[in-house]
Amino acid sequence: MTNLKNRFGKSLFGAALVAALFCAQGTPGAAPVPEEMVSRPAAKLQGLDKITARTTTFTIAVGETKLLGSLRITLRACKENPPVEPPEAAAFLEIVENKPGEQAEAIFSGWMFASSPALSAMEHPIYDVWVLSCSDS
């Protein structure tokens, strides 16, 4: 039994040592994380009505509110990586649903990322909204 514990313990120690050395060296050729993203005055978004299968692409300015069916979408910020970095756009959105005869309900508030729409997705049975890019107009 002691022999088994020693073998198991040594193999875990060896694996941990290899992992620590690998992590300390870093990944060769990996792009550095940008220190600061560039703010843009507008975002290009796309919406999907899951009932009709219609997509709508629209541009929205920071501070502006657009309607998509029963949703009110307000853009609070749009940021993108500098041109020397891999492309990435992130938009801070506030989405409120207005159902007739009911009080408005906030259904999403947060950052959405163009490269990873599922990372911070809005959950809604009828509509999907995602970020395509940031823009200057």
C-alpha positions as a printed Julia matrix, in Angstrom:
137×3 Matrix{Float64}:
   0.0    0.0     0.0
   2.82   2.43    0.86
   4.49   1.68   -2.47
   1.27   2.54   -4.31
   0.96   5.88   -2.44
   4.57   6.78   -3.27
   4.07   6.01   -6.97
   0.81   7.95   -7.1
   2.25  10.89   -5.17
   5.36  11.05   -7.37
   3.3   10.96  -10.57
   1.09  13.84   -9.33
   4.15  15.84   -8.31
   5.75  15.23  -11.71
   2.59  16.26  -13.57
   2.27  19.42  -11.47
   5.92  20.3   -12.11
   5.54  19.87  -15.89
   2.35  21.98  -15.87
   4.03  24.74  -13.85
   7.02  24.85  -16.2
   4.76  24.94  -19.26
   2.64  27.79  -17.85
   5.7   29.78  -16.77
   7.09  29.73  -20.31
   3.83  31.04  -21.83
   2.46  30.21  -25.22
   4.88  31.11  -28.01
   3.46  33.51  -30.59
   0.4   34.42  -28.5
  -0.85  37.95  -29.08
  -0.63  40.24  -26.07
  -3.9   41.38  -24.52
  -4.6   45.0   -25.5
  -4.32  47.42  -22.62
  -7.3   49.44  -23.75
  -9.97  49.06  -26.38
 -10.95  52.03  -28.56
 -14.38  53.58  -27.96
 -16.61  54.05  -31.0
 -19.8   56.14  -31.26
 -22.01  53.42  -32.75
 -22.51  49.68  -33.12
 -23.83  47.43  -35.85
 -26.22  44.86  -34.37
 -28.25  42.01  -35.78
 -31.57  40.75  -34.47
 -33.41  37.52  -35.2
 -37.14  36.94  -34.85
 -37.23  33.19  -34.15
 -40.94  32.94  -35.07
 -40.64  34.4   -38.58
 -36.92  33.59  -39.09
 -36.33  37.19  -40.21
 -33.05  38.88  -39.43
 -32.65  42.62  -39.09
 -29.31  44.42  -39.25
 -29.16  47.95  -37.9
 -26.75  50.59  -36.67
 -27.38  52.22  -33.31
 -25.56  55.19  -31.76
 -24.36  55.29  -28.16
 -27.26  56.52  -26.02
 -29.84  55.73  -28.72
 -32.72  53.27  -28.34
 -34.05  51.12  -31.2
 -37.05  48.83  -31.31
 -36.98  45.19  -32.37
 -40.48  43.8   -32.0
 -41.38  44.16  -28.32
 -37.74  44.87  -27.36
 -36.21  48.29  -26.67
 -32.46  48.08  -27.24
 -30.24  50.85  -25.85
 -26.53  51.05  -26.63
 -24.44  52.4   -23.74
 -20.93  51.8   -25.16
 -19.13  50.15  -28.07
 -15.43  49.33  -27.98
 -13.11  47.56  -30.37
  -9.5   46.45  -30.44
  -6.93  48.74  -32.05
  -6.12  47.87  -35.69
  -2.85  46.13  -34.73
  -4.71  43.61  -32.52
  -6.97  40.7   -33.56
 -10.44  42.01  -34.44
 -12.88  42.18  -31.53
 -15.88  44.39  -30.81
 -17.81  44.61  -27.55
 -21.02  46.52  -26.92
 -22.71  47.3   -23.62
 -26.44  46.88  -24.2
 -29.54  47.35  -22.08
 -32.57  45.49  -23.42
 -36.07  45.94  -22.05
 -39.18  44.05  -23.16
 -42.5   45.91  -23.46
 -45.43  43.51  -23.47
 -48.86  45.08  -24.07
 -50.75  45.57  -20.8
 -47.72  44.66  -18.66
 -44.94  46.58  -16.97
 -41.65  46.83  -18.93
 -39.14  44.14  -17.89
 -35.34  44.4   -18.15
 -34.17  41.19  -19.82
 -30.5   41.97  -20.5
 -27.87  44.41  -19.33
 -24.21  43.78  -20.05
 -21.42  43.38  -22.57
 -21.87  41.35  -25.75
 -18.84  40.29  -27.79
 -18.82  39.99  -31.58
 -16.32  37.12  -31.65
 -18.18  35.1   -28.98
 -21.93  35.77  -29.16
 -22.74  32.86  -26.84
 -20.4   34.13  -24.12
 -22.87  36.75  -22.93
 -26.09  36.05  -24.76
 -29.55  37.43  -24.21
 -32.02  34.69  -23.29
 -35.41  35.27  -24.89
 -37.96  32.84  -26.4
 -38.7   34.98  -29.48
 -35.68  37.23  -30.19
 -31.92  36.93  -30.44
 -29.66  40.0   -30.58
 -25.92  40.01  -31.21
 -23.1   42.45  -31.99
 -21.5   42.5   -35.44
 -19.07  45.4   -35.07
 -18.49  48.91  -33.83
 -18.63  51.82  -36.26
 -17.91  55.52  -36.55
 -21.43  56.46  -37.63
